[in-house]
Amino acid sequence: MGEEKDRLRALIVEDDAASRAMLKGILQNLDLEVVGEAPNGRRGLQLAGELSPALVCLDIGLPDIDGGKVLSEMLAANPDCKVIMVTGSSQRDKVRECLAGGAVGYIVKPYAASTVRSTIKRLFPEHVE
């Protein structure tokens, strides 16, 4: 009998409900377990602490706390967590800052399922076919 692999646990921190739903659908189609969704940085930090996800998709432009600050607080609390920044194409300088601050990649909105898949497969090849 083959061994069942553990599903990758993911958290989405994105203030736009439609973008959150779209990303959740893409992640679920990749057989990731979306363990939480947060509409702002404060809730994202709370859920990251409670749920200990392996992957966080974190929007740079959150309404309450800058995404870069959320990134640094998340990684300080859980250094093993891999964070992919979510951005609009106009935020390139901020993306570079976040990558220098510990983010492992980024995806640009609007989401393309193939780009999300290849980004996650690069980080977690054992979880994405």
Summary of the structure (lengths in Angstrom):
residues: 129
radius of gyration: 13.6
end to end distance: 19.8
largest distance: 49.4
contacts: 411
relative contact order: 0.19
helix: 43%
strand: 20%
